[in-house]
């Protein structure tokens, strides 16, 4: 019977396996954390996209279906609308000059966009004066 010296054995020691396991688990945890960050960023960007699409859609509704002209002397009231998880503010300002035109102004009030503001001149319907 011949004995093989300890240094000539094939395989890994328990210490090497433990160190490799720790290194692997740290790498997997780092990758998992990065994936979570990417998913949050994707969700945030998807919400920004939905907000922009809803804002443009709301603006187009103002073009297709004119609203009554606002009184230039009255305080301007904002109409807040929320669709598809968005929150938008719609206000109107009368264009000077006596024409049936007004500014339609849409702003994001949900905080998704820091400075989303859409402005467009749209026709309005004159109401009869009492």
Buried (B, 14 or more C-beta within 10 A) or exposed (E): EEEEEEEEEEEEEEEEEEEEEEEEEEEEEEEEEEEEEEEEEEEEEEBBEBBBEBBEEBBEBBEEEBBEBBEEEEEEEBEEBEEEEBBBBBBBBBBEEEEBBBBBBBBBBBEBBEEBEBEEEBEBEEEEEE
